[in-house]
């Protein structure tokens, strides 16, 4: 007769597009993924470890690579809350000059939500009278790969290539997924700086998972503000 094995409860998380993901809390066998993420030296390694953990607890039913970063962070946070606890004591360091004091704050992780821009952000940008583009937010993998690009100009080209969804003129609409990489690179590099500024208006309004903590230092009385954002803030 085999040992009794307890069955993990199932939970649901609704993503920004309205779809639902069913998951279970992570177990001892998945702790290795959390440790790998904590000890990772690069954003790519953090993403890979987080991806492995999420795939394990969702029975491989989530396409992590195509998920926006803010949805990935939100889903991970919900999994973490159901697995470890819905609140966590986090230690912050005072930013006052020559002050080394620390402050501990109880953060209610289950109440942190995705912050969307105020008002609807138009994803259609008219570049000239005849030509324009529609835009989409880069997914988690693309953002991580962009962070690894050292030259700012190359990073900008990469993000624009993956952020442009379609290119249209009076006669046709071109889906960038069907365009050769070299041709798409040439298109992006031909944009003027005023046109790039128009595109940046969309990307500057990417939804984010963020939580701000404010406190007055008990040692130097400095008014502090710290922001939690990014996967590693919520381990």
C-alpha positions, 0 to 999 in steps of 0.5 A: 500500500502506497503512502497517501499523497495530498492533492494541492488545491486549484486557484484561478487568476484572470489576466489582462486580456480576460483569460483565466489561468488555473494553477496550484501552489508550488510544492517542495519539488518546485522550490528549486526554481524559486532558488534559481530565480533568487540566485540568478545573475541575469534577467534571462536566467530569472525569466527562465526559472520563473517560466519553469515554475509557472509551467510546472504549477499550470500543467504546461498550459500557459504560453509564457514566451508570448505573455506580456511582462506585466501579466507574467509578473502578476501571475507569478505574484498570485502563485507566490501568494497562494504558495507562501503567503499573501503578505511579506516583511520586506526590509528597506534601507534609508536613503538619507545621507550617511544613514545606514538605518533599515526599515521593515514594512509588511507588504500585502502582496495579494493587494498589488495590482497591475497599474494601467495608464489613465485613459485608452492608449491608441496603438495606431500611429500615423507616420506620414499622410500615407503610411502608419503602424499599429503597435503592441507591447513586447512580450516578456522574452523580448523585453529581457533580450532587449535589456541584454543589448548594450548599445542603446541604438541597437536596443531601440531598433530591437524593441521597435521591431518587436513592438510594431504589429502592422505597417499600412499604407493606402493600399495594403496592410503588412503583418510584421510577423510575415516580414523578413527580419532584414527588411523590418530592420531597414524599415525601423532604421529609416524612421525619423526621430520625430516619428520614433517619438510618436511611437515612444508615446505608446511604449511609455504607457506599458502597464506595470506591476508596481507597489510604492512604500513610503516611510520616515526614517526612525534614525535620521527622519529622512522621508523615504520612498521605495518602489517594488517592481520587476520579478525579483522584487517579489521573491 
